[in-house]
Amino acid sequence: MNETVINIMWAVIFSGVGATLGIFVFVRAASKLPQIFDKLTPNINEGKEIVRGNTAVAEYYGRIVAAGILGLSVIIAAAVIGGIIAGLH
């Protein structure tokens, strides 16, 4: 087999492993983000406030959770790209 093909196969394997681990970490962390946010705001029940129609709490809560998810997505992308670079060198 050509060395280039072998390097491409390693890149696919490394990026697949990085993506799998990244997805696992993403799911675990995304499920913990609301719990962390609840601990940071102990005097506010976000669920009740959102049901009552308090849009400020809903928007803030959504932005915090969305920012956490975007941060985790960047980490996963770095893991996949790192796998590709490691496999091609």
N, CA, C and O of each residue as an XYZ file, in Angstrom:
356
protein
N       0.828     -1.180      0.000
C       0.000      0.000      0.000
C       0.874      1.245      0.000
O       1.966      1.262      0.567
N       0.379      2.254     -0.630
C       1.099      3.512     -0.700
C       1.098      4.190      0.668
O       0.122      4.087      1.411
N       2.174      4.873      0.998
C       2.284      5.524      2.305
C       1.222      6.611      2.486
O       0.743      6.835      3.598
N       0.861      7.276      1.407
C      -0.169      8.309      1.482
C      -1.518      7.720      1.871
O      -2.246      8.307      2.671
N      -1.851      6.574      1.314
C      -3.120      5.915      1.636
C      -3.132      5.486      3.104
O      -4.146      5.620      3.789
N      -2.007      4.975      3.577
C      -1.915      4.567      4.984
C      -2.090      5.780      5.901
O      -2.791      5.707      6.910
N      -1.446      6.896      5.543
C      -1.595      8.112      6.354
C      -3.040      8.607      6.351
O      -3.537      9.064      7.380
N      -3.706      8.522      5.228
C      -5.109      8.933      5.164
C      -5.965      8.022      6.029
O      -6.876      8.497      6.708
N      -5.696      6.744      6.015
C      -6.465      5.811      6.852
C      -6.252      6.117      8.334
O      -7.205      6.093      9.113
N      -4.998      6.408      8.734
C      -4.749      6.782     10.127
C      -5.478      8.069     10.477
O      -6.019      8.199     11.576
N      -5.497      9.027      9.544
C      -6.211     10.281      9.789
C      -7.695     10.026     10.006
O      -8.311     10.638     10.877
N      -8.270      9.126      9.219
C      -9.689      8.783      9.375
C      -9.923      8.116     10.728
O     -10.904      8.419     11.408
N      -9.032      7.215     11.118
C      -9.179      6.528     12.409
C      -9.049      7.520     13.558
O      -9.878      7.527     14.467
N      -8.011      8.361     13.524
C      -7.809      9.328     14.604
C      -8.963     10.316     14.699
O      -9.425     10.628     15.797
N      -9.431     10.807     13.560
C     -10.540     11.761     13.609
C     -11.825     11.075     14.054
O     -12.649     11.696     14.726
N     -12.012      9.814     13.695
C     -13.190      9.072     14.165
C     -13.168      8.861     15.669
O     -14.187      9.013     16.343
N     -12.005      8.512     16.187
C     -11.875      8.346     17.643
C     -12.067      9.687     18.344
O     -12.749      9.761     19.366
N     -11.471     10.745     17.803
C     -11.635     12.075     18.388
C     -13.083     12.529     18.366
O     -13.571     13.119     19.330
N     -13.773     12.251     17.257
C     -15.180     12.638     17.158
C     -16.035     11.833     18.130
O     -16.937     12.382     18.761
N     -15.761     10.544     18.254
C     -16.538      9.706     19.170
C     -16.351     10.147     20.615
O     -17.324     10.292     21.356
N     -15.116     10.356     21.010
C     -14.863     10.840     22.370
C     -15.431     12.238     22.577
O     -15.961     12.549     23.644
N     -15.318     13.076     21.555
C     -15.853     14.425     21.648
C     -17.361     14.434     21.801
O     -17.899     15.213     22.588
N     -18.047     13.583     21.063
C     -19.502     13.494     21.180
C     -19.886     12.995     22.564
O     -20.850     13.488     23.150
N     -19.153     12.032     23.092
C     -19.438     11.527     24.435
C     -19.275     12.641     25.472
O     -20.134     12.827     26.335
N     -18.168     13.375     25.379
C     -17.925     14.476     26.314
C     -18.983     15.562     26.135
O     -19.454     16.143     27.113
N     -19.352     15.830     24.893
C     -20.364     16.849     24.601
C     -21.706     16.501     25.232
O     -22.339     17.357     25.850
N     -22.142     15.270     25.085
C     -23.434     14.856     25.632
C     -23.406     14.922     27.151
O     -24.359     15.395     27.771
N     -22.325     14.453     27.753
C     -22.223     14.502     29.219
C     -22.210     15.939     29.727
O     -22.912     16.264     30.684
N     -21.425     16.790     29.099
C     -21.315     18.166     29.557
C     -22.594     18.958     29.271
O     -23.015     19.774     30.091
N     -23.209     18.719     28.113
C     -24.443     19.437     27.788
C     -25.569     19.064     28.741
O     -26.443     19.886     29.016
N     -25.561     17.847     29.243
C     -26.587     17.463     30.210
C     -26.304     18.057     31.590
O     -27.221     18.213     32.396
N     -25.050     18.386     31.865
C     -24.677     18.973     33.155
C     -24.784     20.498     33.166
O     -24.870     21.090     34.242
N     -24.782     21.150     32.003
C     -24.815     22.610     31.957
C     -26.021     23.203     32.689
O     -25.833     24.134     33.473
N     -27.244     22.719     32.480
C     -28.367     23.290     33.245
C     -28.220     23.096     34.753
O     -28.625     23.965     35.526
N     -27.652     21.983     35.178
C     -27.451     21.752     36.608
C     -26.428     22.731     37.182
O     -26.601     23.237     38.291
N     -25.380     22.991     36.436
C     -24.372     23.957     36.876
C     -24.992     25.349     36.971
O     -24.738     26.089     37.921
N     -25.801     25.692     35.983
C     -26.453     26.995     35.986
C     -27.413     27.120     37.162
O     -27.520     28.190     37.760
N     -28.108     26.045     37.497
C     -29.005     26.065     38.662
C     -28.234     26.286     39.965
O     -28.718     26.970     40.867
N     -27.038     25.708     40.059
C     -26.229     25.904     41.267
C     -25.692     27.328     41.358
O     -25.489     27.844     42.457
N     -25.462     27.966     40.213
C     -24.959     29.341     40.212
C     -26.057     30.343     40.581
O     -25.762     31.436     41.064
N     -27.314     29.975     40.357
C     -28.432     30.857     40.699
C     -29.390     30.110     41.626
O     -30.455     29.671     41.191
N     -29.016     29.962     42.911
C     -29.830     29.137     43.815
C     -31.181     29.749     44.185
O     -32.100     29.015     44.548
N     -31.324     31.065     44.104
C     -32.563     31.703     44.520
C     -33.584     31.845     43.393
O     -34.688     32.341     43.617
N     -33.229     31.420     42.201
C     -34.126     31.550     41.056
C     -34.421     30.163     40.498
O     -33.505     29.398     40.194
N     -35.692     29.851     40.366
C     -36.099     28.621     39.711
C     -36.402     28.963     38.256
O     -37.467     29.494     37.942
N     -35.452     28.651     37.367
C     -35.562     29.053     35.977
C     -36.782     28.448     35.302
O     -37.445     29.107     34.502
N     -37.073     27.211     35.619
C     -38.222     26.540     35.004
C     -39.530     27.253     35.311
O     -40.347     27.473     34.417
N     -39.727     27.611     36.566
C     -40.955     28.309     36.955
C     -41.016     29.703     36.339
O     -42.080     30.150     35.911
N     -39.889     30.380     36.295
C     -39.864     31.725     35.714
C     -40.175     31.694     34.226
O     -40.874     32.570     33.717
N     -39.661     30.695     33.530
C     -39.939     30.574     32.099
C     -41.413     30.264     31.875
O     -42.028     30.827     30.969
N     -41.994     29.372     32.691
C     -43.410     29.042     32.572
C     -44.274     30.266     32.861
O     -45.311     30.454     32.226
N     -43.859     31.093     33.803
C     -44.610     32.305     34.142
C     -44.513     33.370     33.058
O     -45.232     34.368     33.106
N     -43.638     33.171     32.087
C     -43.534     34.107     30.977
C     -42.434     35.131     31.134
O     -42.425     36.135     30.422
N     -41.517     34.907     32.035
C     -40.403     35.819     32.243
C     -39.382     35.590     31.126
O     -38.548     34.687     31.197
N     -39.473     36.432     30.095
C     -38.613     36.223     28.926
C     -37.149     36.557     29.208
O     -36.257     36.016     28.555
N     -36.895     37.436     30.168
C     -35.507     37.782     30.483
C     -34.749     36.563     31.002
O     -33.609     36.317     30.609
N     -35.387     35.809     31.882
C     -34.746     34.601     32.412
C     -34.572     33.581     31.295
O     -33.531     32.931     31.196
N     -35.591     33.443     30.458
C     -35.512     32.469     29.363
C     -34.391     32.812     28.392
O     -33.652     31.927     27.961
N     -34.259     34.087     28.046
C     -33.204     34.488     27.119
C     -31.817     34.323     27.737
O     -30.900     33.838     27.074
N     -31.657     34.715     28.981
C     -30.366     34.587     29.651
C     -29.972     33.119     29.793
O     -28.835     32.739     29.514
N     -30.924     32.308     30.231
C     -30.685     30.868     30.389
C     -30.310     30.247     29.049
O     -29.367     29.460     28.965
N     -31.044     30.601     28.011
C     -30.755     30.076     26.676
C     -29.394     30.489     26.169
O     -28.690     29.694     25.546
N     -29.019     31.726     26.432
C     -27.716     32.205     25.966
C     -26.572     31.525     26.706
O     -25.551     31.195     26.104
N     -26.736     31.317     27.997
C     -25.680     30.653     28.774
C     -25.500     29.210     28.303
O     -24.375     28.757     28.095
N     -26.598     28.499     28.139
C     -26.508     27.107     27.697
C     -25.979     27.037     26.262
O     -25.177     26.159     25.943
N     -26.424     27.955     25.395
C     -25.937     27.969     24.015
C     -24.442     28.266     23.958
O     -23.725     27.673     23.152
N     -23.969     29.171     24.797
C     -22.535     29.480     24.825
C     -21.728     28.260     25.269
O     -20.654     27.992     24.732
N     -22.248     27.530     26.242
C     -21.570     26.308     26.674
C     -21.523     25.270     25.572
O     -20.504     24.604     25.389
N     -22.610     25.124     24.838
C     -22.657     24.150     23.747
C     -21.702     24.560     22.630
O     -21.018     23.708     22.062
N     -21.644     25.844     22.308
C     -20.693     26.300     21.283
C     -19.250     26.062     21.718
O     -18.411     25.661     20.912
N     -18.969     26.309     22.984
C     -17.620     26.038     23.490
C     -17.248     24.571     23.381
O     -16.130     24.229     22.996
N     -18.186     23.714     23.718
C     -17.927     22.278     23.589
C     -17.750     21.869     22.136
O     -16.953     20.981     21.834
N     -18.483     22.504     21.237
C     -18.352     22.198     19.816
C     -16.966     22.565     19.295
O     -16.409     21.858     18.456
N     -16.420     23.652     19.783
C     -15.069     24.050     19.384
C     -14.053     23.013     19.853
O     -13.102     22.700     19.137
N     -14.254     22.487     21.046
C     -13.349     21.456     21.563
C     -13.423     20.194     20.709
O     -12.396     19.584     20.414
N     -14.621     19.804     20.315
C     -14.776     18.620     19.477
C     -14.128     18.846     18.115
O     -13.455     17.955     17.596
N     -14.323     20.023     17.535
C     -13.704     20.319     16.247
C     -12.179     20.261     16.351
O     -11.513     19.771     15.439
N     -11.629     20.756     17.450
C     -10.179     20.701     17.643
C      -9.693     19.258     17.748
O      -8.622     18.923     17.242
N     -10.480     18.402     18.404
C     -10.095     16.993     18.519
C     -10.102     16.313     17.157
O      -9.203     15.532     16.845
N     -11.109     16.607     16.349
C     -11.183     15.985     15.022
C     -10.050     16.496     14.131
O      -9.401     15.704     13.447
N      -9.809     17.787     14.129
C      -8.747     18.339     13.296
C      -7.386     17.852     13.782
O      -6.499     17.574     12.974
N      -7.219     17.746     15.104
C      -5.969     17.200     15.636
C      -5.742     15.766     15.174
O      -4.615     15.370     14.878
N      -6.820     14.993     15.117
C      -6.706     13.612     14.620
C      -6.315     13.567     13.168
O      -5.506     12.730     12.765
N      -6.876     14.453     12.377
C      -6.524     14.493     10.952
C      -5.062     14.890     10.777
O      -4.340     14.282      9.987
N      -4.630     15.902     11.507
C      -3.235     16.356     11.393
C      -2.274     15.271     11.883
O      -1.229     15.047     11.272
N      -2.624     14.595     12.986
C      -1.754     13.533     13.489
C      -1.669     12.379     12.510
O      -0.611     11.767     12.363
N      -2.758     12.076     11.845
C      -2.734     10.967     10.895
C      -1.988     11.282      9.613
O      -1.470     10.377      8.958
N      -1.927     12.526      9.255
C      -1.264     12.901      7.988
C       0.214     13.189      8.152
O       0.905     13.435      7.163
N       0.725     13.165      9.397
C       2.166     13.408      9.593
C       2.875     12.170      9.931
O       4.090     12.189     10.129
